[in-house]
Amino acid sequence: MTDTKLITLLKKLTPDEMRDLEKYIASPYFSKSRDLNPLFSILKKLYPDFSGKDLNNEYLFHSLYPGKKYEKVKSDNLIKTLYSGMFRMCKNFLSQNEFMKDTKRREFYLLNQLRKKQLNKEFEKEFTKITEEDNFSNRGSMEYFMENYYLKSVFRDYSLDNDDFKNTYENALSVGELTSVMALIKCLRYADEKTLADMYNLETRYNLTDNLLRHLNFRSLIDEMKKNKDRFYPYVYTYYLVYLLNTGKSTDVYFDLKNHLNEYAEIFGKDELYILRSILLTFCSIMSAGKERKRFQREQFELNDGNLKLGIYKRSREEDFHVVLFRNMVLNSSAVGETEWLEKFIETYSPELPDKHRENMINFSKAFLCISGKEYEKALEYFSKIRLNLFFFQN
């Protein structure tokens, strides 16, 4: 058997990635040592299963060096060397792939190179274009502040290079503020991680984040930020309320967070709004099992309806509508008696369900639509068509 770690990696690649890898290996810029094209040409014929008698060192040696004698130790070592080189190339390819997807980080590296080459006009042109776009779908998240941290850092260095001390100081302040807001948000989101650890009965060690949480006076800090109209106040206060909701399960905090998000919705991108409103939905689900069941079922319905209108019921347009979320929306709208809404929901959004679950979920949804309309016999007909062995169709 040949090198299993290389074969394992190649098996994980999609057909598109295999095609891109072939171009990557063929590029003189990326492939600066041994010529690995012949080896890849043989291996790609065995993709994706990589099984059978052809996958052995002797076969590879004769395919790569026709007419030459196969000598066990020497030839195996040669194949092993080629495999090692191919494995390194594959790992570099994965890094390059990830780098090309990271648009914001690439922008930072470009700006930094333009700065170092003293191409000032081009630097300013690129910097203006990047800052004016501000089309961050992750606006308000840790990643968003990190991306801004890099932009402010490179502009601070650019200003210093050009003896612009006013902008150097201002951007140095911004870098410090962004570092601080990331630290504050990370602290306040720690409750999520602590809850997860408790769920799995994990022993939690001492950590600086927990220490900061216990010793910082967040209430005083937030009051001061509000008083000074700090541009980061709406973000920090949001995550402070999330922290309070996670640790206290208070209905007052729930409504404070909901109202705050409604007021400041425009400062968050769709990705972060999706997460924050999911936190509200989770709280509603918990409360729907208690004394305030009807109140929070209605709250849950309004949040679901709002998410559909805002287009944040899934992370991206390309994704399918998550089956469990779809099911929960059906059950909730049926429970609160929103029959017309449910009918329109099924018609509009069922085409976005995954192919393998669509038919079952439509039957499931229509059954509950019939229940809402008191058509119980018709509901049973729809239920009879569902494969109830799938957990998300079980009520």
C-alpha positions in Angstrom: 0.0 0.0 0.0 1.3 3.5 -0.8 1.3 6.6 1.4 -2.0 6.6 3.2 -2.0 10.2 4.4 -1.7 11.5 0.8 -4.4 9.2 -0.4 -6.7 10.2 2.6 -6.2 13.9 1.7 -6.9 13.4 -2.0 -10.1 11.5 -1.2 -11.4 14.5 0.7 -11.0 16.8 -2.3 -14.0 17.6 -4.5 -13.8 17.2 -8.3 -13.4 20.9 -8.7 -10.6 21.0 -6.1 -8.9 18.1 -8.0 -9.0 20.1 -11.2 -7.6 23.2 -9.4 -4.9 21.1 -7.7 -3.8 19.8 -11.2 -3.3 23.4 -12.3 -1.6 24.3 -9.1 0.9 21.4 -9.5 1.5 22.4 -13.1 2.4 26.0 -12.2 6.1 26.7 -12.2 5.5 29.4 -9.6 4.1 27.0 -7.0 6.0 23.9 -8.1 9.7 24.8 -7.7 11.3 21.4 -6.8 10.5 18.0 -8.4 8.1 17.7 -11.3 5.1 16.1 -9.7 2.8 16.3 -12.8 3.5 12.6 -13.9 2.6 11.3 -10.5 -0.6 13.4 -10.3 -1.6 12.2 -13.7 -1.5 8.6 -12.5 -3.2 9.3 -9.2 -6.1 11.3 -10.7 -7.1 8.3 -12.7 -7.7 6.4 -9.4 -9.8 9.3 -7.9 -12.1 9.2 -5.9 -11.8 5.6 -4.6 -8.1 5.0 -4.9 -8.7 1.3 -4.6 -7.4 -1.7 -6.6 -4.2 -3.5 -7.5 -2.8 -0.4 -9.3 -2.3 1.4 -6.0 1.2 0.1 -5.2 4.8 1.3 -5.4 5.9 -1.1 -8.1 3.0 -0.1 -10.5 3.7 3.6 -9.8 7.4 3.1 -10.5 6.9 1.3 -13.8 4.3 3.9 -14.9 6.7 6.8 -14.0 9.9 5.2 -15.4 9.0 2.7 -18.2 11.8 0.4 -19.1 13.6 0.9 -15.8 14.2 -2.0 -13.4 12.2 -1.9 -10.1 14.6 -2.4 -7.2 12.6 -2.8 -4.0 14.5 -0.5 -1.5 15.8 2.1 -3.9 12.6 2.4 -6.0 10.4 2.4 -2.9 12.4 5.3 -1.5 12.1 7.2 -4.7 8.3 6.8 -4.7 8.2 7.7 -1.0 10.1 11.0 -1.8 7.7 11.8 -4.6 4.7 11.1 -2.3 6.2 13.4 0.4 6.6 16.2 -2.2 3.1 15.7 -3.4 1.7 15.7 0.2 3.5 19.1 0.8 2.1 20.5 -2.4 -1.4 19.4 -1.5 -1.1 21.1 1.9 0.2 24.3 0.3 -2.7 24.1 -2.2 -5.2 23.9 0.7 -3.5 27.0 2.3 -3.7 28.9 -1.0 -7.3 27.9 -1.5 -8.2 29.3 2.0 -6.2 32.4 1.4 -8.0 33.2 -1.9 -11.3 32.9 -0.1 -10.2 35.3 2.7 -10.9 38.6 0.7 -10.5 40.9 3.7 -7.1 39.5 4.7 -5.9 39.6 1.1 -6.8 43.3 1.0 -4.7 43.9 4.1 -1.7 42.1 2.6 -2.1 44.1 -0.7 -2.2 47.4 1.2 0.8 46.5 3.3 2.8 45.6 0.2 1.8 48.9 -1.5 2.8 50.7 1.6 6.2 49.0 1.7 6.8 49.7 -2.0 5.9 53.4 -1.3 3.2 53.2 -4.0 1.2 55.9 -2.2 -1.3 56.8 -4.8 -2.2 53.2 -5.4 -2.4 52.6 -1.6 -4.8 55.5 -1.1 -6.9 54.4 -4.1 -7.2 50.8 -2.7 -7.8 52.0 0.9 -10.6 54.3 -0.2 -12.3 51.6 -2.2 -12.1 49.1 0.6 -13.4 51.5 3.3 -16.2 52.8 1.1 -17.5 49.4 0.2 -18.3 48.4 3.8 -20.5 45.5 2.6 -19.5 43.3 5.5 -22.2 40.6 6.0 -20.5 39.9 9.3 -20.7 43.5 10.5 -20.8 43.6 14.4 -19.0 40.3 14.8 -15.5 39.5 16.2 -14.3 38.9 12.6 -15.6 42.3 11.6 -13.7 44.1 14.3 -10.6 42.0 13.5 -10.8 43.0 9.8 -11.1 46.7 10.8 -8.2 46.2 13.2 -6.0 45.2 10.3 -7.1 48.1 8.1 -6.5 50.6 10.9 -3.1 49.1 11.6 -1.9 49.3 8.0 -3.2 52.9 7.7 -1.4 53.8 11.0 1.9 52.5 9.6 1.2 54.3 6.3 0.6 57.6 8.1 3.8 57.1 10.1 5.8 56.4 6.9 4.6 59.7 5.5 5.2 61.8 8.7 1.4 62.3 9.2 1.5 62.2 13.0 -2.1 63.3 13.4 -3.5 60.2 11.5 -0.8 58.0 13.1 -2.1 58.9 16.5 -5.8 58.6 15.5 -5.4 55.2 13.9 -3.3 54.0 16.8 -6.2 55.0 19.1 -8.6 53.1 16.8 -6.4 50.0 16.9 -6.5 50.1 20.7 -10.3 50.6 20.7 -10.8 47.7 18.3 -8.6 45.5 20.4 -10.6 46.5 23.5 -14.0 45.9 22.0 -12.9 42.5 20.7 -11.7 41.6 24.2 -15.0 42.8 25.8 -17.2 40.9 23.3 -15.1 37.8 23.8 -15.5 38.0 27.6 -19.3 38.5 27.3 -19.7 35.6 24.9 -17.8 33.3 27.3 -21.2 32.4 28.9 -22.0 30.5 25.7 -18.9 28.4 26.0 -19.5 27.9 29.8 -23.0 26.7 29.1 -21.7 24.2 26.5 -19.1 22.9 29.0 -21.8 22.5 31.6 -23.9 20.5 29.2 -21.1 18.0 28.6 -20.1 18.0 32.3 -16.7 19.3 31.5 -14.4 20.4 34.3 -13.5 24.1 33.6 -10.1 25.4 34.6 -9.1 28.8 35.7 -9.0 31.2 32.8 -8.3 34.9 32.4 -11.6 35.5 30.5 -13.6 34.2 33.5 -11.4 36.3 35.9 -12.1 39.5 33.9 -15.8 38.8 33.9 -15.9 38.5 37.6 -13.8 41.6 38.3 -14.9 44.1 35.6 -17.8 46.5 36.4 -19.5 46.1 33.1 -22.6 48.1 34.1 -20.4 51.2 35.0 -18.4 50.8 31.8 -21.5 50.6 29.6 -23.1 53.6 31.3 -19.9 55.6 30.7 -19.9 54.5 27.0 -23.5 55.6 26.6 -22.9 58.9 28.3 -20.0 59.7 25.9 -21.9 58.4 22.8 -19.1 55.9 22.3 -19.4 54.4 18.7 -18.9 50.9 20.2 -21.6 51.3 22.8 -24.4 49.6 20.8 -22.2 46.5 20.1 -20.9 46.1 23.7 -24.4 46.6 25.2 -25.8 44.0 22.8 -23.4 41.4 24.0 -23.8 42.5 27.6 -27.5 41.7 27.3 -26.7 38.4 25.6 -24.5 37.6 28.6 -27.3 38.5 31.1 -29.8 36.4 29.1 -27.4 33.4 29.1 -26.7 33.7 32.8 -30.1 34.9 34.2 -32.8 33.7 31.8 -34.7 36.9 32.6 -37.8 37.8 30.5 -37.0 41.5 31.1 -33.5 41.0 29.6 -35.1 39.2 26.6 -37.3 42.2 25.8 -34.4 44.6 26.4 -32.3 42.7 23.9 -35.1 42.3 21.4 -35.9 46.1 21.5 -32.2 47.0 21.4 -31.7 44.8 18.3 -34.7 46.4 16.6 -33.3 49.8 17.3 -29.8 49.0 16.1 -30.5 46.4 13.4 -28.6 48.5 10.8 -25.3 48.3 12.6 -25.2 44.5 12.2 -24.6 42.4 9.1 -26.9 39.5 8.2 -24.5 36.9 9.6 -24.4 38.5 13.1 -28.2 39.3 13.1 -28.8 35.6 12.3 -26.8 34.6 15.3 -28.3 37.2 17.7 -31.9 36.5 16.7 -31.2 32.8 17.0 -30.3 33.5 20.6 -33.7 35.1 21.1 -35.4 32.2 19.4 -33.7 29.7 21.7 -34.9 31.6 24.7 -38.4 31.6 23.3 -38.3 27.8 22.8 -37.2 27.4 26.4 -40.0 29.7 27.7 -42.6 28.0 25.5 -42.3 25.0 27.7 -43.2 26.9 30.8 -46.0 29.0 32.4 -45.7 31.8 29.8 -46.1 29.3 26.9 -48.6 31.3 24.8 -46.8 34.6 25.2 -43.5 33.2 24.0 -45.0 31.1 21.2 -46.3 34.3 19.8 -42.8 35.9 20.4 -41.3 33.0 18.5 -43.7 33.4 15.6 -42.9 37.2 15.3 -39.2 36.5 15.3 -39.6 33.8 12.6 -41.7 36.1 10.5 -39.2 38.9 11.0 -36.3 36.6 10.0 -38.0 35.7 6.7 -38.7 39.4 5.9 -35.1 40.3 6.7 -33.8 37.3 4.7 -31.8 35.9 7.6 -33.5 32.5 7.9 -30.3 30.9 6.5 -26.7 32.0 6.3 -26.5 32.4 2.5 -28.6 32.3 -0.6 -26.8 29.1 -1.8 -27.7 27.1 1.3 -30.8 24.9 1.7 -33.5 25.9 4.2 -32.5 23.9 7.3 -35.1 21.1 7.8 -35.3 21.4 11.6 -35.8 25.2 11.4 -38.5 24.7 8.7 -40.2 22.1 10.9 -40.0 24.4 14.0 -41.6 27.2 12.0 -44.4 24.9 10.9 -45.1 23.7 14.4 -45.0 27.2 15.9 -47.2 28.9 13.3 -49.7 26.0 13.6 -49.7 26.3 17.4 -50.5 30.1 17.3 -53.2 29.6 14.7 -51.5 31.4 11.8 -53.1 29.3 9.2 -52.9 31.7 6.2 -49.3 32.5 7.1 -48.4 28.8 7.3 -50.0 28.1 3.9 -48.1 30.9 2.2 -44.9 29.8 4.0 -45.1 26.2 2.7 -45.8 27.4 -0.8 -43.0 30.0 -0.8 -40.1 28.3 1.0 -40.6 24.5 0.5 -38.7 24.7 -2.8 -35.6 25.7 -0.8 -35.6 22.5 1.3 -33.0 19.8 0.6 -34.1 17.5 -2.2 -33.9 14.4 -0.1 -36.3 15.8 2.6 -38.6 18.1 0.6 -41.4 15.7 -0.1 -41.6 14.4 3.5 -41.5 17.9 4.9 -44.2 19.2 2.6 -46.5 16.3 3.7 -45.6 17.0 7.3 -46.3 20.8 6.9 -49.6 20.2 5.1 -50.7 17.8 7.8 -50.3 20.6 10.4 -51.9 23.1 8.1 -55.0 20.8 8.0 -54.9 20.5 11.8 -54.9 24.3 12.0 -58.0 24.3 9.7 -59.6 21.4 11.7 -59.4 19.1 8.7 -58.3 16.1 10.8 -59.0 13.3 8.3 -57.0 15.1 5.6 -54.2 15.7 8.1 -54.1 11.9 8.7 -53.7 11.3 4.9 -50.7 13.6 4.8 -49.2 12.0 8.0 -49.5 8.5 6.4 -47.2 9.6 3.6 -44.4 10.6 5.9 -41.4 8.4 6.9 -41.6 9.0 10.6 -38.4 7.2 11.3 -36.6 10.5 10.6 -36.4 12.3 14.0 -37.3 15.7 12.7 -40.7 14.5 11.5 -41.6 13.2 15.0 -43.5 15.6 17.2 
